[in-house]
Each structure stands twice: as C-alpha cells, then as structure tokens.
Amino acid sequence: MVLSGLDQNRWSLGLERTNRALDTLGHPEKAYPHVLVAGTNGKGSTCVFLERILLSAGFSTGTTLSPHVSRFTERFRVDGVEVDAGELGKLRAELEPELADIGLTYFEWCVVLAVVLFARRGVDLGIFEVGLGGRYDASNALDPQVSLITEISSDHTDYLGKTIAEIAGEKARIARAGRPLLTAATGEALAVIREYALFSGAVLRVVDRPCALPVGPRGAHQGLNASLALEAARMLGGCPDGGRIEHALWTAFLPGRVENLDGRVIMDVAHNASSVLVLVEYLRSHGFDGVGVVGILADKDYPAMISNLLQVCSRLFIAPVASPRSWGPLEMNQVRDMGAVTLCADVTRAFHEALQTGRPIAVTGSFHTVSEVRESLICRGWPS
C-alpha cells in the first residue's frame, strides 16, 4: 500500500501542511498549468471528460481523482492511464524523508504525490479533483488556471455547513482573481458563487446547457458535466474538431458510475440523497424492475436515500460497508420499517441474497458498496 500507516478516514482540513510540503519541494506544481474541479456530484466524470478532450487535442495530461473504487492507483492517471503502484511507492519513499516532520494526512499526500508525479512526467496540464469542499481542501494550495464547480447539493454538512449557501461558499473558494470560474450550479448555490466571483475578481461563466453529443457515462447530469469540460478545454486552448470531441466524450469512462453489467447488475456510487435521486430517475426512465443492494455511511441522509430507492426497487438488501464511517445496526434499524428492507451481515451477503431473487440488481449507497461488489464480479469473478 503506497500510503500504508495513514488513516484514510482522518480529515484535517487546512492548507498549511500542503503549502509547507510544496515549499520544501521547490514548488513542482509551477512546472505545468492545472485545473481544479469541485462540486457535490459529477466531479470525477467532469475530470475524465476534460482529460479525454485534452488528450484528443494532443495534450499530455495528469489527472488525480478522489476517492477510488477498487484500487488506490485509480487516483493517479497520466495520459489517461492508471499509474503503477510501484512508481507511486518509490515516489513516496523518496519524498518521505523531506516531508516527514510536516505530518501530511492521507489526502494531502495524494495531492503532493500527484503534483510531483505530473511534474516529473512532463504533462502539459494537471487536472485535480477537489476531495472535500474547496476552501480548505489540500488541492486548493495550488494555483489553477481554470476552476470548475459542478452541481451543488447537501453533503459533508459537518465540515462544509448545514445549508446550500454555506456549502457553495466553501466550494467557491477555488476561484482565482482574473481567471475563469465555470459552474453548472443553480439557484441559491449559483447566487453565492456569483457573489464570490464578483468579490474575488474571478471571471464567472455559467454552463447551463447539456452537451448535445452522446457521452459514455450514463445519467441525467452527464451532459452538463461534459459541457463544463468542453468549455474548460476551449479556455485552455485544447478543444479539437467535432469528430474527435465526439470520440473523446463517448469513450470517457469511470468505474461505478451507472455501470451496467449485461443488463442484470447496475452499479452506481451515489452516496448522498441528491445523487441517489439522479440514479432513481435513470432507473425509472429505463424501466428498471428489480431489487437493490445498499450500504451507506452513517453521516449521510440515509432515510432520504432509502426512501428514494424504494420508489424503483421492490426490495432493498441493506448492509454495513467496510469503513469505520459505516452505518450500523442503529441506523439500519431506523429504515427497516420504511418498506421491503432486509438487513444483511455485509455487502457480499446482501448481493448474494439479491442474486437469489433472479431480478435485476442496483448496487449503490457509497463507493465502498460498489467497490466490494465490483471487486467480486469483475476483478475476481463471483463464486458460482
């Protein structure tokens, strides 16, 4: 494990440690321009859309995503190719003596590793997905040429604020004076972002029309995510002609984003009430008539998530996930009387129970839920 010994579930927001690390290393982030992508949902898809467009235009790209589904190395991509764990391990071992006294967190190490890796690989542009919020996320220690904010809804309220306005205010802080700030946010969130852009001197561009071209990832908001990426690419001087754009958008892929396996299993990392509602709308529009396998983190709005899923699933098999942040018996018992809900010992057992129904299956609720099922189905092969 590249970051063994560091707790993935410990968040310590702030820019001081990352700034110290970049100072110590001589600011490798200055070797190439970069983009920050924040928002509640759709960040990863937007990053990959932008990556694919820029690659089609002849750019070399470095992309860092958060979180991963199956492997830590999914977080690091150069020219669209996942970086080898051995290379990342050697890089951390090399940097550790210089940075040991700073006390970087797991997420801060991810940013620093990506910054240095992309500089050494000589990329033309770096694409950084913001991990949490914006203002105090480690990635905000960078100086982006363009900042993107996807749709905003309620999530991580313990860290970002209880209201949409507070959350939008945190994410808006990735804007930079005199530089483009692109957003697909609407309503109250857009009003806050607009106000901050005026205050900070950022050049706001609201993207409100979905891309008309077909895109690879499924889901109602993917057209808007693609439009954000296209507009960013144009501003960066990396938008190819129509044929290559269409190919770039159609071949964009991230695991666990409405990922359909032979029409029987649909896996989606929807992990908050708004993203689950998007999944429900997709399932309904495609005539889904099946059951769900659901594991959720305890700090989410799990009653709303379960209620939404019961609109399209005849039964839900719910289970704790492999995370210290998982919901437990107390939380699961709160939703078992909402409808046809079956409690299971773990996600693997829940999926086994769902298979026995012979019905189509939607696997969702968190990255952890999808990771466990996807690892069994695709990476190892589900036992007969």
N, C-alpha and C positions, 0 to 999 in steps of 0.2 A: 504494500500500500504506500503510495507516494507521500501521503500526509499522515502516516501512522503516528499515533500518540496525540493527535489533535482531535478535539471534540467537534464534530460537525454540527451539533445542536447548541453550541455555545455562541451566542451573538454578543458582541461588544461593539456597538456602533460608534463611529468616530473616524476621523481622517488622520489623526496624529501619527499612529503607528505606520500606516501605509506611506505617509509623507516622509517619515524618517527612513523607511526602507528605500524609497526611491532616491532620497538624498544620498544615502550611503552607497547606493549602486551607481551614482552618477547620472541619474535620470534617463534610463534607457527608453522610457516612453516618448522621449523627444525625437527618437530616430524615425518615427513614422506618424502620420496623422491618424486619428482614431474617432470613433463614433460611440456614444453611449445610448443604450436603449432601455428605458424604464417603462413602468406601467403595471397594471394588476394582472392582466391576462394577455397572451399573444406576443410576449417579448421574444421568446425563443424562435417562434415562427418568423417574426419580423427580421430577426438577426440572420436566419438562414436564407430568407428571401433576398436580403441585401447581399449576403455572401454570394449567392448564385448569380445575381445580376452583375456584380462587380467581376466575378470570375469570367463571365461571358464577355465582358468588355476588355478582358486582357489584364486585369489587376491581379496581383498576388494578395491574398487576404489571410489574416489571422482572426479567428473567432473564438470567443470564450462564452460558454453558456452556463446557466445555473437554474436549478440543480440538474444532476444527471439521472437517468432512468436505471440503467443496468450497470454501467462501469464509470469509474471516476474519470477515465480518459475521454469520455464523451464531452467533457467540459472544454477540451482544447482541440481546435481544428486549425490546420494550416492548409490553405487552398482546398478547403472542403474535406480534408482527410483527417481522421482522428489521429492524434499524436500517440506514439508508442509510450507505454508506461515506463519502459526502461530509460528513455530520454528524459522524461519528467523526473524520475527518481534521481538520476545523475545530476540534473539541474538543481533539485532541492538540496542534495548533498553538497554541491559546490557552494550554494548561497548560504547555507545554514550557518557556517562559522561567522560570516559577516553580519548576519541578521539575528543571531540567537538571543542577544540581550534586549531586543525590541519587544519580543513576546507577541508575534503576529498570530492572529486567530486563523482558523481553517479557511475562512472566506478571504481574509487578507492575503494569505499565502496563494490562494487561487489567482487573485489579481496580479500579484507580484510575479508569479511563475509565468503567467500569460504575457505580461509586459516584456519580460526578459526573453522568453522564447520567441516571440514575434520579432523582437529586435534582432536576435541572432539569425533568424531565418530570413531576414531582409524583406519582410512583407511591405507592400505598398500602403496597406491600410489595416487598422485593427478595429474589430467590432466587439464591443464589450456589453454583455447583458448585465444590467444592474441587478444585484441579488435581492436587496431589501430596501424599499423606499427610494431614496435618491440623495437627500442632503448629507446623510452620514454613512452611506454605503461606501465601502473601500474603493470602488471604481470611480467615485466622484473626486478622488485625488488626482485623476487625470484631467487633461485639458482638451475636451472634444472639439473637433471642427464642426460637427453637427450633432444635435441632441434630438432623440425621438422619444415620445411618450405615447404608448398605446392606450387602449381603453382603461378607465379607472373605475374601480368598484371597491366595496368594503373588504379588506383583508389585512392581516397583521395589525389589528387595531391596538394591541398592547404596545406596539412600537411606534406606529405612524399616526395615531389619533383615532377618535371614535367616529368622526364624520367624514363624508366625502371631501369636503372642503379642506380639512386638515390633512388628509392623505394626499390630495392633489398638491397642496402646498409643499409637502416633503418631496414629492417627485419632481416638481417644477424646478427644484434647486440644481438640477443637472444642466440648466440653461447657462449659456455664456454670453457676455456682452458682445454685441456686434456680429454674432454668429447665428445660423439658422436653428430654430427650435420648431420641430414638426410634431404635431399631435393629432390623434384621432379621438381625443376626449370630447365629451359633450356636456351640456347642461352646467351644473354647478362646478364640476371639475374644470371644464373649459374656462369658465369665468375666472377661477382662481389662477389658472395657468396664464390667461391673457393679462391679468393684473400683474403677475410676477414678471412676465416678459417685458411689459412696459416699464416696470421698476428697474429691472436688470439691464435693459438695453438689448435683450435678445430679439432676433428677427423672427416673429411668430408666423408660422404657416399652418393653417388648419386643413387637415385632409379629411374630407367627409364623403367622398365618393369611392365606392369599392372599385377595384380594378375590374375591367370588363373581360380580361383574358382569363382562360382557365388556369387554375392553380392546383398543385399537387395535394397539399394538406386539405382535409375536409373541414367544414364548419362554416357557420354563417359569417364570422368576422374575418376569415382569412383573406377575403377580397380587399378589405380595408387595410389589413396588415401588409398585403402586397403593395397597395397604393403608397403607404408610408415608405416602404423600402424603395420603390421606384422614384419617389420624389427625392429621397435622400441621395440615391445614386446620381440623379441628374445634378444635384447641387455639388456633388463630389467629382463631377466630370466623368462618370463611369457608366453611362446608360447606353447600351448597344442598340442595334437596329431591332425592328419589330420581331423578326424571326428568332433571333437569339434571346430576346426578352421572353417570348412565349415559351421557349425551351427551358430557360432558367426557372421560370415560375412553375412550370409543370413538373420539373424534376426536383423541386425542393422537397426535403423530407426530414422529419424528426420523429423518432420513435415515440409511440404512446400518445400521439395527437390524432384522435379519431382513427386509430389504426385498425383496419378491418382484415381479419384473417378468414378467408374463404367464406365470408358471409355469415359465419357462425359466432365468432367472437369479435367484439369491438372493444378496444382498449383506449381509454382517454384519461389523461392525468388531471382532469378537472378537480380542483382542490379547494374551491370556495363556492358560495351559493350562486354567484353570477356565472361562473364557468360551467357549473353543473346545469344551469338553466339553458345555456347555449347547447350543451350536449343533448339535453332533453328535447329541445326544438329540432335538432338534427335527427335524433332517433324517430321522433314523431313524423317528420316530413318524409322519412324513408320507410315508414310502415313497420317499424320495429315491434315485434310481438314476442317478448321473451322475459328473461329474469336478469337480475343484477348481482354483481359481487362488489361489495363496498367496504372500504376501510378508510377511516378519516382521522385526522389529527384532532386532539382534544380542544385546541384553541380556535377551531373553525365553527361556523354556524351549522352544525350537523343536523339540527331539526329541519331547517330550511332545505338542506341538501337532500335529506331522506324524503321529505315531502315532495320535492320536485321529481325525484327519481321514481316515486310510486305512481306518478302520472303515466309513465310508459312501461313500467316493469310490473308484471303480475306478482312477483315475489322478489324480495331482496335477501341475499345471504350476506350478513354483515360480520366483520371480524376485526380484531385489533391488528395493527400493522407493526412491522419490525422497526420501531422507533421509540425512544423514550418519550416522545411527544404524542404517542398514540392515544386515541380514546380508549377507555377501559370499560369494565362492567357497569359502572355508574352511568356513564354517558350512553352506552348502548342500550341499557335498560330504559332510558328515557324515551327511546324511539321505537322500542319493540311493539308498543301498542298502537302505533300510527297506521298500521296496516299489516300486510302479509310480510312479516320480518322474521327471519330465522337467525339466531345467534350461533356463531361457529367459533371454534377454538383459535383458528388462524386463517389467513387468506388462502393458503393452499387447500385447507379443508373446505372452505367456503366455495372455492372454484370446483372442487370435486363434487360437492352437493349440487351445484348449479348444472354441472355436466349431466348428472343423473336425470335431470328433468327432460333432457332431449330438446330443450328450447334454445334459441339464440341467447347469447350472454353479453351483457355490457359490464365491463370491468372498470371501476372508476373510484374516485374519492380522494386519491392522493398519488403522488409519484411512487410512494412505497408500495401501494396496492398493485399498480401496473407493473412495477419492477419485479415483484415476486411472481406474478402470473406470466409475464413476458419471458422471464428467465427460464421458467419451466417449459413453456410452449415452444419458444423459438431457439433459445440458447442450448437447452439440454434435451428437449423432447419430453412431452408429458408421458408418464408411465401408463401403459395400457392396463 
